[in-house]
Structures are given as C-alpha cells and as structure tokens.
C-alpha cells in the first residue's frame, strides 16, 4: 500500500500484476509481460473503494487496521 495515497501498488516489468496484463507468448517476449503495469491499477483501486465503503458501515465491528509501521489507519480516513 502506498501510504501517501492509500492505494494498493505493485508490479514491475517481470510480472503480470492483474488479470488484465498479458504474459508474452511469442518468441520475442515469451515469459515476459507484454503489457506489464506497475503502480496502482484501476481494478484494484475500485475494489479497495468498495471494501472501504463496506468497512465504514456502523455494523462492521472494526474501525481500521494497523500498518507495518504500527500506525493505526482508520477506514474512514483511508
């Protein structure tokens, strides 16, 4: 997670980050993503928003998460 934006990030030129990336299959790029994306892909960001909308529901029993730096991040702030 990018702590400055709250977005899920990942990927690099060696891997397919999501189902929308295509692994190369020709002789020139076999085993290397043909459409690699790194950063915060929109489908993961949209899924995160839906999950956070659910989590800020008053009936959900938790109010946030503890980050690796031991700082608590509230769902409503995220």
N, CA, C and O atoms as a DFTB+ gen file, in Angstrom:
312 C
 N C O
     1  1       0.838      -1.169       0.000
     2  2       0.000       0.000       0.000
     3  2       0.887       1.237       0.000
     4  3       1.857       1.319       0.754
     5  1       0.552       2.183      -0.839
     6  2       1.236       3.468      -0.860
     7  2       0.649       4.308       0.274
     8  3      -0.527       4.669       0.229
     9  1       1.448       4.619       1.281
    10  2       0.924       5.328       2.454
    11  2       0.512       6.762       2.149
    12  3      -0.250       7.353       2.914
    13  1       0.996       7.336       1.050
    14  2       0.605       8.708       0.733
    15  2      -0.759       8.768       0.036
    16  3      -1.452       9.780       0.134
    17  1      -1.152       7.700      -0.666
    18  2      -2.442       7.690      -1.371
    19  2      -3.430       6.683      -0.801
    20  3      -4.638       6.851      -0.966
    21  1      -2.944       5.638      -0.134
    22  2      -3.814       4.567       0.348
    23  2      -4.108       3.524      -0.706
    24  3      -4.848       2.576      -0.442
    25  1      -3.543       3.675      -1.905
    26  2      -3.794       2.729      -2.991
    27  2      -2.914       1.489      -2.862
    28  3      -1.801       1.555      -2.340
    29  1      -3.429       0.359      -3.346
    30  2      -2.656      -0.871      -3.419
    31  2      -1.741      -0.748      -4.627
    32  3      -2.200      -0.451      -5.730
    33  1      -0.463      -0.972      -4.426
    34  2       0.503      -0.841      -5.512
    35  2       1.330      -2.109      -5.646
    36  3       1.425      -2.905      -4.712
    37  1       1.917      -2.286      -6.800
    38  2       2.776      -3.434      -7.023
    39  2       3.106      -3.582      -8.485
    40  3       2.811      -2.709      -9.301
    41  1       3.710      -4.679      -8.798
    42  2       4.049      -4.980     -10.180
    43  2       5.377      -4.387     -10.614
    44  3       5.884      -3.427     -10.034
    45  1       5.910      -4.990     -11.643
    46  2       7.116      -4.488     -12.295
    47  2       7.187      -5.121     -13.670
    48  3       6.275      -5.853     -14.055
    49  1       8.237      -4.862     -14.412
    50  2       8.317      -5.352     -15.791
    51  2       8.482      -6.872     -15.873
    52  3       8.441      -7.435     -16.967
    53  1       8.668      -7.546     -14.727
    54  2       8.854      -9.000     -14.735
    55  2       7.594      -9.793     -14.389
    56  3       7.589     -11.019     -14.505
    57  1       6.522      -9.109     -13.964
    58  2       5.342      -9.888     -13.585
    59  2       4.059      -9.252     -14.086
    60  3       4.011      -8.062     -14.397
    61  1       3.037     -10.060     -14.156
    62  2       1.698      -9.583     -14.501
    63  2       0.995      -9.262     -13.188
    64  3       0.730     -10.157     -12.386
    65  1       0.698      -7.997     -12.974
    66  2       0.127      -7.573     -11.700
    67  2      -1.321      -8.026     -11.544
    68  3      -1.714      -8.446     -10.455
    69  1      -2.121      -7.952     -12.604
    70  2      -3.530      -8.331     -12.504
    71  2      -3.925      -9.174     -13.712
    72  3      -3.118      -9.422     -14.608
    73  1      -5.170      -9.604     -13.716
    74  2      -5.697     -10.420     -14.814
    75  2      -5.707      -9.655     -16.128
    76  3      -5.797     -10.271     -17.190
    77  1      -5.617      -8.339     -16.086
    78  2      -5.665      -7.552     -17.321
    79  2      -4.317      -7.489     -18.037
    80  3      -4.250      -7.068     -19.192
    81  1      -3.264      -7.894     -17.375
    82  2      -1.941      -7.912     -18.003
    83  2      -1.780      -9.213     -18.783
    84  3      -2.337     -10.242     -18.401
    85  1      -1.031      -9.167     -19.857
    86  2      -0.855     -10.356     -20.690
    87  2       0.605     -10.792     -20.674
    88  3       1.512     -10.001     -20.934
    89  1       0.811     -12.068     -20.363
    90  2       2.152     -12.628     -20.412
    91  2       2.513     -12.868     -21.871
    92  3       1.719     -13.417     -22.636
    93  1       3.712     -12.454     -22.246
    94  2       4.165     -12.622     -23.624
    95  2       4.197     -14.085     -24.036
    96  3       4.550     -14.958     -23.243
    97  1       3.826     -14.342     -25.278
    98  2       3.786     -15.726     -25.748
    99  2       4.545     -15.929     -27.057
   100  3       4.642     -17.056     -27.542
   101  1       5.081     -14.864     -27.633
   102  2       5.825     -15.023     -28.884
   103  2       7.286     -15.336     -28.569
   104  3       7.714     -15.251     -27.418
   105  1       8.032     -15.691     -29.585
   106  2       9.457     -15.973     -29.382
   107  2      10.195     -14.759     -28.821
   108  3      11.152     -14.910     -28.062
   109  1       9.755     -13.559     -29.190
   110  2      10.446     -12.338     -28.765
   111  2      10.212     -11.987     -27.301
   112  3      11.079     -11.385     -26.668
   113  1       9.046     -12.357     -26.750
   114  2       8.756     -11.940     -25.375
   115  2       8.172     -13.044     -24.500
   116  3       7.498     -12.743     -23.515
   117  1       8.403     -14.280     -24.821
   118  2       7.862     -15.399     -24.034
   119  2       8.355     -15.301     -22.580
   120  3       9.552     -15.181     -22.318
   121  1       7.399     -15.356     -21.651
   122  2       7.722     -15.331     -20.230
   123  2       7.901     -13.943     -19.654
   124  3       8.159     -13.799     -18.459
   125  1       7.770     -12.918     -20.484
   126  2       7.876     -11.535     -20.020
   127  2       6.542     -10.863     -20.325
   128  3       6.025     -11.007     -21.434
   129  1       5.977     -10.136     -19.375
   130  2       4.682      -9.500     -19.634
   131  2       4.723      -8.596     -20.862
   132  3       5.610      -7.753     -20.999
   133  1       3.764      -8.781     -21.741
   134  2       3.658      -7.945     -22.935
   135  2       3.012      -6.614     -22.592
   136  3       3.260      -5.611     -23.260
   137  1       2.187      -6.600     -21.559
   138  2       1.507      -5.373     -21.137
   139  2       1.655      -5.189     -19.642
   140  3       0.661      -5.042     -18.931
   141  1       2.870      -5.196     -19.165
   142  2       3.064      -5.072     -17.721
   143  2       2.661      -3.681     -17.256
   144  3       2.835      -2.692     -17.969
   145  1       2.125      -3.628     -16.056
   146  2       1.764      -2.351     -15.452
   147  2       2.280      -2.360     -14.028
   148  3       2.130      -3.348     -13.309
   149  1       2.873      -1.285     -13.634
   150  2       3.243      -1.165     -12.236
   151  2       2.590       0.096     -11.703
   152  3       2.304       1.032     -12.448
   153  1       2.364       0.101     -10.419
   154  2       1.664       1.223      -9.802
   155  2       0.385       0.755      -9.144
   156  3       0.363      -0.270      -8.464
   157  1      -0.684       1.511      -9.350
   158  2      -1.973       1.219      -8.733
   159  2      -3.021       1.010      -9.816
   160  3      -3.661       1.973     -10.240
   161  1      -3.211      -0.224     -10.274
   162  2      -4.187      -0.483     -11.335
   163  2      -5.613      -0.159     -10.890
   164  3      -5.987      -0.376      -9.737
   165  1      -6.379       0.353     -11.809
   166  2      -7.718       0.855     -11.503
   167  2      -8.639      -0.230     -10.947
   168  3      -9.468       0.068     -10.086
   169  1      -8.523      -1.481     -11.408
   170  2      -9.435      -2.506     -10.894
   171  2      -9.169      -2.818      -9.427
   172  3     -10.103      -3.148      -8.696
   173  1      -7.914      -2.721      -8.976
   174  2      -7.618      -2.934      -7.558
   175  2      -8.040      -1.725      -6.732
   176  3      -8.508      -1.878      -5.604
   177  1      -7.879      -0.535      -7.281
   178  2      -8.296       0.677      -6.575
   179  2      -9.815       0.698      -6.413
   180  3     -10.319       1.080      -5.357
   181  1     -10.543       0.294      -7.444
   182  2     -12.009       0.237      -7.362
   183  2     -12.461      -0.802      -6.342
   184  3     -13.396      -0.555      -5.580
   185  1     -11.811      -1.953      -6.319
   186  2     -12.149      -2.987      -5.342
   187  2     -11.872      -2.491      -3.926
   188  3     -12.661      -2.747      -3.016
   189  1     -10.759      -1.784      -3.733
   190  2     -10.442      -1.218      -2.423
   191  2     -11.533      -0.249      -1.977
   192  3     -11.935      -0.268      -0.814
   193  1     -12.019       0.601      -2.891
   194  2     -13.065       1.557      -2.530
   195  2     -14.343       0.844      -2.091
   196  3     -14.963       1.238      -1.103
   197  1     -14.736      -0.189      -2.808
   198  2     -15.936      -0.946      -2.431
   199  2     -15.760      -1.568      -1.045
   200  3     -16.676      -1.536      -0.224
   201  1     -14.586      -2.130      -0.793
   202  2     -14.323      -2.748       0.516
   203  2     -14.342      -1.712       1.638
   204  3     -14.886      -1.969       2.711
   205  1     -13.748      -0.539       1.390
   206  2     -13.748       0.508       2.413
   207  2     -15.151       1.053       2.650
   208  3     -15.507       1.359       3.788
   209  1     -15.954       1.177       1.597
   210  2     -17.343       1.599       1.769
   211  2     -18.084       0.623       2.679
   212  3     -18.886       1.037       3.516
   213  1     -17.818      -0.669       2.517
   214  2     -18.428      -1.683       3.378
   215  2     -17.903      -1.555       4.807
   216  3     -18.673      -1.642       5.764
   217  1     -16.595      -1.348       4.950
   218  2     -15.964      -1.355       6.267
   219  2     -16.362      -0.157       7.127
   220  3     -16.300      -0.245       8.354
   221  1     -16.765       0.954       6.522
   222  2     -17.162       2.102       7.350
   223  2     -18.627       2.025       7.784
   224  3     -19.138       2.940       8.429
   225  1     -19.295       0.932       7.427
   226  2     -20.659       0.687       7.886
   227  2     -20.622       0.528       9.408
   228  3     -19.782      -0.205       9.930
   229  1     -21.518       1.203      10.121
   230  2     -21.500       1.118      11.592
   231  2     -21.659      -0.295      12.141
   232  3     -21.267      -0.556      13.279
   233  1     -22.220      -1.205      11.366
   234  2     -22.396      -2.576      11.851
   235  2     -21.116      -3.413      11.736
   236  3     -21.036      -4.488      12.330
   237  1     -20.114      -2.940      10.984
   238  2     -18.854      -3.668      10.863
   239  2     -18.089      -3.487      12.170
   240  3     -17.957      -2.358      12.641
   241  1     -17.573      -4.577      12.779
   242  2     -17.034      -4.488      14.139
   243  2     -15.650      -3.831      14.274
   244  3     -15.213      -3.587      15.398
   245  1     -14.962      -3.544      13.195
   246  2     -13.620      -2.979      13.288
   247  2     -13.611      -1.569      12.702
   248  3     -14.408      -1.254      11.818
   249  1     -12.710      -0.727      13.196
   250  2     -12.685       0.653      12.703
   251  2     -11.446       0.982      11.880
   252  3     -11.340       2.087      11.348
   253  1     -10.496       0.037      11.763
   254  2      -9.292       0.306      10.990
   255  2      -8.327      -0.855      11.002
   256  3      -8.665      -1.965      11.412
   257  1      -7.119      -0.580      10.547
   258  2      -6.060      -1.589      10.502
   259  2      -4.788      -0.989      11.090
   260  3      -4.637       0.231      11.151
   261  1      -3.875      -1.858      11.522
   262  2      -2.568      -1.415      11.998
   263  2      -1.567      -1.658      10.877
   264  3      -1.409      -2.787      10.413
   265  1      -0.894      -0.605      10.446
   266  2       0.078      -0.674       9.355
   267  2       1.394      -1.282       9.850
   268  3       1.617      -1.373      11.057
   269  1       2.267      -1.700       8.922
   270  2       3.557      -2.263       9.338
   271  2       4.389      -1.325      10.219
   272  3       5.232      -1.790      10.986
   273  1       4.160      -0.010      10.115
   274  2       4.905       0.933      10.953
   275  2       4.224       1.142      12.311
   276  3       4.569       2.069      13.043
   277  1       3.249       0.271      12.646
   278  2       2.485       0.284      13.898
   279  2       1.553       1.485      14.036
   280  3       1.048       1.741      15.129
   281  1       1.317       2.209      12.977
   282  2       0.371       3.320      12.987
   283  2      -1.009       2.774      12.632
   284  3      -1.149       2.003      11.682
   285  1      -2.024       3.171      13.392
   286  2      -3.382       2.716      13.097
   287  2      -3.988       3.609      12.019
   288  3      -3.936       4.836      12.108
   289  1      -4.556       2.983      11.013
   290  2      -5.201       3.683       9.909
   291  2      -6.695       3.380       9.973
   292  3      -7.113       2.236       9.796
   293  1      -7.489       4.406      10.226
   294  2      -8.941       4.227      10.309
   295  2      -9.532       4.101       8.902
   296  3      -9.094       4.781       7.974
   297  1     -10.524       3.228       8.753
   298  2     -11.164       3.039       7.459
   299  2     -11.740       4.350       6.923
   300  3     -11.631       4.631       5.730
   301  1     -12.353       5.154       7.800
   302  2     -12.980       6.397       7.330
   303  2     -11.935       7.393       6.843
   304  3     -12.225       8.198       5.958
   305  1     -10.723       7.357       7.401
   306  2      -9.645       8.242       6.935
   307  2      -9.011       7.724       5.650
   308  3      -8.590       8.501       4.793
   309  1      -8.950       6.403       5.528
   310  2      -8.358       5.777       4.361
   311  2      -9.180       6.112       3.154
   312  3      -8.856       5.681       2.047
